[in-house]
């Protein structure tokens, strides 16, 4: 058996339009699929009786990065995890201009985040990074490599 590649990352959201706007504005992703999901197959894969959801898949223009947004019609409330909570905890997205991304995040979504430089003994050649939250609290690491002396506006 061989791993053929990464297919997509799934994010469960509470407001589809708000989440589409967030991921599209920050990362330039476009909608490649928008469909309702339901039926026996969907109940089987989710383990949820009467599962119904809206599924939107966003993709980078070159198709290399796909994010699947799912908005369930019925859901149970849950608290947002902390970065230290066990389990799969964050999605790391590489960007070409971390400063501009953080400006957009602040201007359009009201989040003020300060990026940090990873020490050279950890990542040679430089890496600027920070954690942000999507509209539903999912943790996203933004990173830009090759930043010897990054400037974050």
C-alpha positions as CSV (number, residue, x, y, z in Angstrom):
1,X,0.0,0.0,0.0
2,X,1.3,3.5,-0.9
3,X,0.0,6.9,0.0
4,X,-0.9,8.6,-3.2
5,X,-1.2,12.1,-1.9
6,X,-3.4,14.5,0.2
7,X,-7.0,14.8,-1.1
8,X,-8.7,17.4,1.1
9,X,-9.2,18.8,4.6
10,X,-12.7,18.9,6.0
11,X,-14.0,21.7,8.2
12,X,-17.4,21.6,9.8
13,X,-19.0,25.0,9.8
14,X,-22.1,26.7,11.2
15,X,-22.6,29.4,8.6
16,X,-21.6,28.3,5.1
17,X,-21.7,31.7,3.4
18,X,-19.5,33.3,6.1
19,X,-17.0,30.4,5.9
20,X,-16.9,30.5,2.1
21,X,-16.2,34.3,2.3
22,X,-13.4,33.7,4.9
23,X,-11.5,30.9,3.0
24,X,-12.0,32.6,-0.3
25,X,-10.9,36.1,0.8
26,X,-7.8,34.9,2.7
27,X,-6.6,32.2,0.3
28,X,-8.1,32.9,-3.1
29,X,-9.9,29.6,-3.1
30,X,-12.8,29.1,-5.5
31,X,-15.9,26.8,-5.3
32,X,-15.5,23.6,-7.3
33,X,-18.5,21.8,-5.8
34,X,-21.6,22.8,-3.9
35,X,-24.1,20.0,-3.2
36,X,-26.4,18.6,-0.5
37,X,-25.4,15.3,1.1
38,X,-27.9,12.8,2.5
39,X,-29.0,9.3,2.3
40,X,-27.9,5.9,3.5
41,X,-24.3,6.3,2.3
42,X,-23.9,9.6,4.2
43,X,-25.5,8.2,7.4
44,X,-23.2,5.2,7.2
45,X,-20.0,7.3,6.7
46,X,-20.9,9.8,9.4
47,X,-22.5,7.4,11.8
48,X,-25.3,9.9,12.2
49,X,-29.0,8.9,11.8
50,X,-30.8,11.1,9.3
51,X,-27.5,13.0,8.5
52,X,-28.0,15.9,6.1
53,X,-25.5,18.5,5.2
54,X,-24.4,21.0,2.6
55,X,-21.0,20.3,1.1
56,X,-18.9,23.0,-0.5
57,X,-15.4,22.2,-1.8
58,X,-13.1,25.1,-2.3
59,X,-9.8,24.7,-4.3
60,X,-6.8,26.7,-5.1
61,X,-6.7,27.8,-8.8
62,X,-4.1,25.1,-9.6
63,X,-6.1,22.5,-7.7
64,X,-3.3,21.6,-5.3
65,X,-5.2,22.5,-2.1
66,X,-8.8,21.6,-1.5
67,X,-10.9,22.4,1.6
68,X,-14.2,20.7,2.1
69,X,-16.7,22.8,4.1
70,X,-19.7,20.8,5.6
71,X,-22.6,22.5,7.3
72,X,-24.8,19.9,9.0
73,X,-28.6,20.6,9.2
74,X,-28.6,19.2,12.7
75,X,-25.6,19.3,15.0
76,X,-24.6,19.1,18.7
77,X,-22.9,22.1,20.3
78,X,-19.2,21.6,21.2
79,X,-16.5,23.8,22.6
80,X,-13.7,24.9,20.3
81,X,-10.5,22.9,21.0
82,X,-7.4,24.5,22.4
83,X,-4.1,24.1,20.5
84,X,-3.0,21.6,23.2
85,X,-6.1,19.4,23.0
86,X,-5.2,15.9,22.0
87,X,-6.1,14.8,18.4
88,X,-5.9,16.5,15.0
89,X,-5.7,20.1,15.9
90,X,-4.8,22.5,13.1
91,X,-4.6,22.9,9.4
92,X,-1.4,24.5,8.2
93,X,-1.6,26.6,5.0
94,X,1.4,28.0,3.2
95,X,0.9,31.5,1.9
96,X,3.1,33.6,-0.4
97,X,2.7,36.9,1.6
98,X,2.0,36.4,5.3
99,X,1.8,40.2,6.0
100,X,-0.8,40.8,3.4
101,X,-2.8,37.8,4.6
102,X,-2.8,39.2,8.2
103,X,-3.8,42.6,6.9
104,X,-6.8,41.0,5.1
105,X,-7.6,39.0,8.3
106,X,-7.7,42.2,10.3
107,X,-9.5,44.4,7.8
108,X,-12.2,41.9,6.7
109,X,-12.6,39.7,9.8
110,X,-11.5,41.8,12.8
111,X,-8.7,39.4,13.9
112,X,-5.4,41.0,15.0
113,X,-2.7,38.4,15.0
114,X,1.1,38.9,15.3
115,X,3.3,36.4,13.4
116,X,6.5,35.1,14.8
117,X,9.8,34.0,13.2
118,X,10.7,30.3,13.8
119,X,14.3,30.1,15.1
120,X,16.9,29.2,12.4
121,X,18.0,26.1,14.3
122,X,14.4,24.8,13.9
123,X,13.8,25.9,10.3
124,X,16.7,26.9,8.1
125,X,16.1,29.7,5.7
126,X,13.4,31.2,7.8
127,X,9.7,30.6,8.4
128,X,7.2,33.1,9.6
129,X,4.0,31.7,11.2
130,X,1.0,32.3,13.4
131,X,-2.2,30.6,14.4
132,X,-5.6,32.1,13.4
133,X,-9.2,30.9,13.9
134,X,-11.8,30.5,11.2
135,X,-15.3,31.8,11.9
136,X,-16.2,28.6,13.9
137,X,-13.0,28.5,15.9
138,X,-11.0,25.9,13.8
139,X,-7.2,26.6,14.3
140,X,-5.3,27.4,11.1
141,X,-1.6,27.9,11.0
142,X,-0.5,30.4,8.4
143,X,3.1,30.0,7.3
144,X,5.6,31.5,4.8
145,X,9.0,30.0,4.2
146,X,12.1,31.8,3.2
147,X,11.8,34.7,5.5
148,X,15.2,35.6,7.0
149,X,14.0,38.9,8.4
150,X,10.2,38.9,7.9
151,X,8.2,42.2,7.9
152,X,4.7,41.8,9.2
153,X,2.6,44.9,8.6
